[in-house]
Amino acid sequence: MWGSRRDRDRSAVVCIACGESLPREDAREYDKQGDRWNRRDKEFEYLCKGCFRDLSHQPRDELEALLVDVEATAGGDSQEAYVEAYQREVARRYGEAEADAEDTEGRRD
């Protein structure tokens, strides 16, 4: 039916971070929803081991929903349009706390 896992692991995948092509067995699975154990009807993305190590492994509550919303509003125009849409949406949802924190850090006397 599906074949053995051993055969499936031999296929090549591409790291979504650096673009390197590598054997599936040398890659780490990445699930946008953070639930790699629920495998039904999912297509996983992959990271090479180096890029996986460089990831922040801190909780990312609400992050994926934010990114999906930003992608829908930014369209596929450009990376700059996406970043601008992301910054607008973060400010709309969470306020200007990051800018305020930077201002207070720069004014330490």
SULGIWO-V795977 format. One record per residue. N is the residue number from 0. RES is the residue in one letter. PHI is phi in radians with two decimals (NA if undefined). NEAR is the number of other C-alpha atoms within 12 Angstrom. Layout:
# SULGIWO-V795977
n->N res->RES phi->PHI near->NEAR
n->N res->RES phi->PHI near->NEAR
This chain:
# SULGIWO-V795977
n->0 res->M phi->NA near->4
n->1 res->W phi->-1.63 near->7
n->2 res->G phi->1.46 near->9
n->3 res->S phi->-1.36 near->9
n->4 res->R phi->-1.09 near->12
n->5 res->R phi->-1.00 near->12
n->6 res->D phi->-1.20 near->13
n->7 res->R phi->-1.16 near->14
n->8 res->D phi->-1.22 near->18
n->9 res->R phi->-1.47 near->16
n->10 res->S phi->-1.27 near->16
n->11 res->A phi->-1.54 near->20
n->12 res->V phi->-2.27 near->27
n->13 res->V phi->-2.07 near->26
n->14 res->C phi->-1.17 near->26
n->15 res->I phi->-1.27 near->25
n->16 res->A phi->-1.59 near->21
n->17 res->C phi->-1.95 near->17
n->18 res->G phi->1.48 near->14
n->19 res->E phi->-1.22 near->20
n->20 res->S phi->-1.59 near->20
n->21 res->L phi->-2.62 near->23
n->22 res->P phi->-1.09 near->22
n->23 res->R phi->-0.94 near->26
n->24 res->E phi->-1.15 near->22
n->25 res->D phi->-1.72 near->23
n->26 res->A phi->-1.90 near->29
n->27 res->R phi->-1.98 near->27
n->28 res->E phi->-1.29 near->29
n->29 res->Y phi->-2.25 near->28
n->30 res->D phi->-2.07 near->19
n->31 res->K phi->-0.98 near->23
n->32 res->Q phi->-1.47 near->24
n->33 res->G phi->1.33 near->22
n->34 res->D phi->-2.23 near->13
n->35 res->R phi->-1.30 near->18
n->36 res->W phi->-1.44 near->13
n->37 res->N phi->-1.53 near->13
n->38 res->R phi->-1.73 near->14
n->39 res->R phi->-1.10 near->9
n->40 res->D phi->1.01 near->8
n->41 res->K phi->-2.04 near->16
n->42 res->E phi->-2.04 near->15
n->43 res->F phi->-1.46 near->25
n->44 res->E phi->-1.80 near->24
n->45 res->Y phi->-2.30 near->31
n->46 res->L phi->-2.21 near->31
n->47 res->C phi->-1.23 near->29
n->48 res->K phi->-1.07 near->25
n->49 res->G phi->-1.12 near->18
n->50 res->C phi->-1.17 near->23
n->51 res->F phi->-1.09 near->21
n->52 res->R phi->-1.10 near->13
n->53 res->D phi->-1.36 near->13
n->54 res->L phi->-1.16 near->17
n->55 res->S phi->-1.37 near->9
n->56 res->H phi->-1.79 near->12
n->57 res->Q phi->-1.40 near->9
n->58 res->P phi->-0.99 near->11
n->59 res->R phi->-2.23 near->15
n->60 res->D phi->-0.91 near->13
n->61 res->E phi->1.23 near->16
n->62 res->L phi->-1.11 near->19
n->63 res->E phi->-1.12 near->17
n->64 res->A phi->-1.10 near->19
n->65 res->L phi->-1.05 near->27
n->66 res->L phi->-1.13 near->24
n->67 res->V phi->-1.13 near->19
n->68 res->D phi->-1.09 near->20
n->69 res->V phi->-1.11 near->26
n->70 res->E phi->-1.06 near->23
n->71 res->A phi->-1.17 near->17
n->72 res->T phi->-1.48 near->19
n->73 res->A phi->-1.38 near->23
n->74 res->G phi->1.23 near->19
n->75 res->G phi->-1.77 near->14
n->76 res->D phi->-1.05 near->14
n->77 res->S phi->-2.81 near->12
n->78 res->Q phi->-1.14 near->14
n->79 res->E phi->-1.09 near->14
n->80 res->A phi->-1.09 near->18
n->81 res->Y phi->-1.13 near->23
n->82 res->V phi->-1.11 near->20
n->83 res->E phi->-1.11 near->19
n->84 res->A phi->-1.11 near->26
n->85 res->Y phi->-1.08 near->28
n->86 res->Q phi->-1.08 near->23
n->87 res->R phi->-1.08 near->20
n->88 res->E phi->-1.19 near->25
n->89 res->V phi->-1.10 near->23
n->90 res->A phi->-1.11 near->17
n->91 res->R phi->-1.14 near->14
n->92 res->R phi->-1.36 near->17
n->93 res->Y phi->-2.08 near->15
n->94 res->G phi->1.49 near->14
n->95 res->E phi->-1.71 near->16
n->96 res->A phi->-1.04 near->15
n->97 res->E phi->-1.13 near->14
n->98 res->A phi->-1.16 near->15
n->99 res->D phi->-1.09 near->13
n->100 res->A phi->-1.13 near->13
n->101 res->E phi->-1.12 near->12
n->102 res->D phi->-1.10 near->12
n->103 res->T phi->-1.26 near->12
n->104 res->E phi->-1.16 near->11
n->105 res->G phi->-1.26 near->10
n->106 res->R phi->-1.76 near->9
n->107 res->R phi->-1.15 near->8
n->108 res->D phi->-1.97 near->5
